[in-house]
Amino acid sequence: MKNPSTCKNCGASNPSFQLICSNCNSFMRERIFNIDLWQIIGLILENPQEAFRRIVNAEHKNFIFLIISIVSGKLLIDTMFIALTISKEDIFFSGLLIKYLIIFAALLFLLLLFAALLKIINKYFQYETRIKDNFALLAYSLIPHVFGLVIIFVIEIIVFGGDLFSNNPSPFSLKEFLAYALLSFEILLIGWSIFISIASLFFQTRNKIYSLIVGVVFNSFLYGCLILGAKILFNY
């Protein structure tokens, strides 16, 4: 095992997430019952490694489905923007609830799939992890998309109104500077999300190259599915 935690009482090696030593039954660390959402958000900004530690050590991985629900709304909006960009024509907004539920189900499936695959792959490389921890870390790595929805998207609506989802005229032709500035912030948030996912993998393995490769593969699948979703859901 390449990511052990040593018991201070007996010196035995345990998985890093272990609460009670498997050899002497001593407590390995403090017990964390629930995730404090606001605390974790603050720690992701200030001290990501401590945020990951608390997420992994928490017995109840609460707020995950809230995060996935909000992120699914942001990804739906992103698919609409992608469809508009590629088709160069206005798109139809019918059946948005169904499309949202499809994206929610797809995101949930993708997170669960990668959480399970990570456990298998990590074990092959002698990193002991749990599916629920992998799932929670991947879900919380999407936090920047929440900021994208509640801050950037709100500003976009205020600035562009009904023309936000239009190619005639396009937001870039109406207010070019603001449109590109907001797009830049969107890209930065995506980059931040990718960084968090890679950093969370590094927290579990302490292997930079491995974490980078796995993180890039996960995010490639995620954003590849986003482009595919734009093609399927909006038929451009």
Protein Blocks (a to p, Z undefined) as FASTA:
>chain_A
ZZbcddfklopacdfklmbdfklopafbdcdfbdcfklmmmmmmmmmmlmmmmmmmpmbl
ghklmmmmmmmmmmmmmmmmmmmmmnopacdfehklmmmmmmmmmmmmmmmmmmmmmmmm
mmmnopacdfklmmmmmmmmmmmmmmmmmmmmmmmmmmnmmmlmccbdcfklmmmmlmmm
mmmmmmmmmmmmmmmmmmmmmmmnopaklmmmmmmmmmmmmmmmmmmmmmmmnoZZ
